């Protein structure tokens, strides 16, 4: 059995049990390893009459914090039972010890005062619970969004590392966030952006951040967004937000989705940023309303989409293989049908949302039905059907029957979508862009007509066509006709 001893933070933190374990190993001629000799707590070993083996050379050979912990654990794991591995701080907090526990079945731990507790006490934390990570770990975890407040970041032993931590925490919590810079007995409040501008750094340097109310934050998470919505809907909150139901705001989702599409089309990232946030608000709003009635929570919704992404990407997270985008889409569709218990192609067709825009739904219905084998061979064959439908529409229109005319016009539009689908065209996008082109041409044609005649209502159809073609040509050539 290997014994791990936590040396604590200061000289004298070594417990009596820890001292006995170290002396027992030394008396038996077994090695006593120490993670690093560059700490105050290491001095607790010097008066025991043992010759500890410092593993500082492994620090120098390791390329990252994760690699360092693996290398330290690997070095100790090969030793005989009875040896002792001493770590600064608490043994239970040390990541190399956590890896060692996976490598050796029998490990005894004798804990010591933790670094996180030492720094939290120095910082005067009001909270009893907090997240504690090393500086190296903070940099790695910030990118994954797993840092939360209150927070203690210890082992801030260099300016370069302090700079990396500053950037990581700034992205997560905001550069202006007030933090406590702790160095031994010294504690001072500074804005986060000054973290790498201090005079010195050593192994007893840390930065701590207390939890703050959401209204005082400058950087937020999805949980913060949820908290804001909860406050708005709580007694005494906003009357409008409190009055809303899933039914009353369902059209807002559609509006916000179209506004996001419009922002993407504009090429303006600031608009895309704003509209993306509006979409997230809708998600949070629905989650909060459903949590109020016990239906589901925001975590349930996030868990659902994560599970869906994993279960449908079996060519990434499972045993399936996929070549190119089409292969990946085929795997996705297969897994989707299995997940939704769609046993027939009809089940798949029926699953297309009825609230989709008409052209989009027509294309999706046609695409899903085509998977059964019932489809046109080519766009040319689809155009033959389109011509037949146009002829039927003409007959219905000539008959004067409004109901039949509407029905046949629907068949014409559906057939036109099939032509586009077989030609590889996104019909919703094509119609949208065609409408936008017409609108732009009409606006310019009217300007040209007003400039020439002053009264567009008096124009004949032939005159309107002339102005329209002139506008079309000008827009195509990029001419300024102001």
Residue pairs with C-beta under 8 A, 6 or more apart in sequence:
1 81
1 82
1 106
1 107
1 108
2 76
2 77
2 79
2 81
2 82
2 83
2 84
2 85
2 100
2 104
2 106
2 107
2 108
3 21
3 25
3 82
3 83
3 84
3 85
3 107
3 108
3 109
3 110
4 84
4 85
4 86
4 87
4 91
4 94
4 97
4 100
4 107
4 108
4 109
4 110
5 14
5 18
5 21
5 22
5 84
5 85
5 86
5 87
5 91
5 110
5 112
6 18
6 86
6 87
6 88
6 89
6 90
6 91
6 92
6 94
6 109
6 110
6 111
6 112
6 113
6 114
7 13
7 14
7 18
7 34
7 39
7 41
7 42
7 44
7 45
7 86
7 87
7 88
7 89
7 112
8 14
8 41
8 44
8 88
8 89
8 90
8 112
8 113
9 39
9 40
9 41
9 88
9 89
9 113
9 114
9 115
9 118
9 204
10 40
10 41
10 113
10 118
11 40
11 41
11 43
11 44
12 44
13 41
13 44
13 112
13 113
14 41
14 44
14 45
14 112
15 110
15 111
15 112
17 110
18 86
18 110
18 112
19 48
21 84
21 108
21 110
22 32
22 45
22 48
22 50
22 84
22 86
23 48
23 50
24 82
25 31
25 32
25 82
25 83
25 84
26 32
26 48
26 49
26 50
26 51
28 82
30 79
30 80
30 82
30 83
30 84
31 53
31 79
31 83
31 84
32 45
32 50
32 51
32 52
32 53
32 83
32 84
32 86
33 52
33 53
33 54
33 55
33 75
33 76
33 79
33 83
33 84
33 85
33 86
34 42
34 45
34 52
34 53
34 54
34 55
34 85
34 86
34 87
35 55
35 72
35 85
35 86
35 87
35 88
35 94
35 96
36 42
36 54
36 55
36 56
36 59
36 88
36 203
37 52
37 54
37 56
38 56
38 203
39 88
39 203
40 204
41 88
41 89
41 112
42 52
42 54
42 88
45 52
45 86
52 86
55 72
55 75
58 68
58 71
58 72
58 75
59 68
61 71
62 68
62 71
64 136
65 95
65 134
65 136
65 137
65 140
66 140
68 96
68 136
69 95
69 96
69 98
69 99
70 96
70 99
72 96
72 99
73 96
73 97
73 99
73 100
73 103
74 103
76 83
76 85
76 96
76 100
77 100
77 103
77 104
81 106
85 97
85 100
87 94
87 96
87 97
88 115
88 203
89 112
89 113
89 114
89 115
89 116
89 118
89 154
90 111
90 112
90 113
90 114
90 115
90 116
90 117
91 97
91 109
91 110
91 111
91 112
92 109
92 111
92 114
93 114
93 115
93 116
93 132
95 134
95 137
97 107
97 109
100 107
101 107
114 132
115 132
115 154
115 155
115 206
116 130
116 132
116 152
116 154
119 132
119 152
119 154
119 182
119 206
119 208
120 130
120 132
120 150
120 152
120 208
122 182
122 185
122 187
122 206
123 152
123 180
123 182
123 187
123 206
123 208
123 210
124 180
124 187
125 150
125 152
125 208
125 210
126 210
127 150
127 210
127 211
129 150
130 149
130 150
130 151
130 152
131 147
131 148
131 149
131 150
131 151
131 152
132 151
132 152
132 153
132 154
133 141
133 147
133 151
133 152
133 153
133 154
134 153
134 154
134 155
135 153
135 154
135 155
135 156
135 157
135 161
135 162
135 164
135 165
136 155
136 161
138 147
138 153
138 165
138 168
138 169
139 161
139 164
139 165
139 168
141 147
142 168
142 169
142 171
142 172
143 168
145 172
145 221
147 168
147 169
147 172
147 173
149 173
149 209
149 210
149 211
149 212
150 208
150 209
150 210
150 211
151 169
151 208
151 209
152 206
152 208
153 165
153 169
153 206
153 207
153 208
154 205
154 206
155 203
155 205
155 206
156 162
156 165
156 201
156 205
156 206
156 207
157 201
157 202
157 203
157 205
158 201
159 196
159 201
161 201
162 195
162 196
162 198
162 201
162 205
163 195
163 196
165 195
165 207
166 175
166 192
166 193
166 195
166 196
169 177
169 179
169 192
169 195
169 207
169 209
170 177
170 192
170 193
171 219
172 219
173 192
173 209
173 217
173 218
173 219
174 192
174 217
174 218
174 219
175 191
175 192
175 193
176 191
176 192
176 193
176 218
177 191
177 192
177 209
177 212
177 218
177 219
178 189
178 190
178 191
178 192
178 209
179 189
179 190
179 191
179 192
179 195
179 207
179 208
179 209
180 187
180 188
180 189
180 190
180 207
180 208
180 209
180 210
181 187
181 188
181 189
181 190
181 195
181 198
181 205
181 207
182 205
182 206
182 207
182 208
183 198
183 200
183 201
183 202
183 204
183 205
183 206
184 204
190 198
192 209
195 207
214 220
214 224
214 227
214 228
214 231
217 224
222 280
222 284
222 298
222 302
223 298
225 280
225 281
225 284
226 284
226 287
226 288
226 298
229 241
229 281
229 284
229 285
229 288
230 288
231 237
232 238
232 241
232 242
233 241
233 242
233 244
233 288
233 289
233 292
234 242
244 285
244 289
245 289
246 286
246 289
246 290
249 282
249 285
252 282
253 279
253 282
254 355
256 275
256 278
256 279
256 281
256 282
257 279
259 275
259 278
260 272
260 275
260 276
260 278
260 279
262 271
262 275
263 271
263 272
263 274
263 275
264 272
283 298
283 301
284 298
286 301
287 296
287 297
287 298
287 300
287 301
288 298
290 296
290 297
291 297
291 298
308 339
310 317
311 317
311 335
311 339
312 331
312 332
312 335
312 336
312 339
313 328
313 331
313 332
314 320
314 331
314 335
315 321
315 322
315 327
315 328
315 331
320 331
321 327
322 328
322 330
322 331
333 371
336 342
337 347
337 348
340 347
340 351
341 347
342 348
342 351
345 368
345 369
345 371
345 372
348 368
348 371
349 365
349 368
349 369
352 361
352 364
352 365
352 368
353 361
354 361
356 364
357 428
358 413
359 413
359 417
359 427
359 428
359 431
360 427
360 428
362 413
362 414
362 417
362 427
363 417
363 420
363 421
363 426
363 427
363 428
366 375
366 414
366 417
366 418
366 421
367 421
369 375
370 421
375 422
376 382
376 385
376 418
376 422
378 422
379 419
379 422
379 423
381 422
382 415
382 418
382 419
382 421
382 422
383 419
385 415
385 418
386 412
386 415
386 416
386 418
386 419
389 408
389 411
389 412
389 414
389 415
390 412
392 408
392 411
393 405
393 408
393 409
393 411
393 412
395 408
396 404
396 405
396 407
396 408
397 405
397 408
399 405
416 427
417 427
420 426
420 427
420 430
421 427
437 475
440 475
441 468
441 471
441 472
441 475
442 468
442 471
444 471
444 474
444 475
444 481
445 464
445 467
445 468
445 470
445 471
446 456
446 467
447 481
448 467
448 470
448 471
448 481
449 456
449 459
449 463
449 464
449 467
450 456
452 467
453 459
456 464
459 467
471 481
474 481
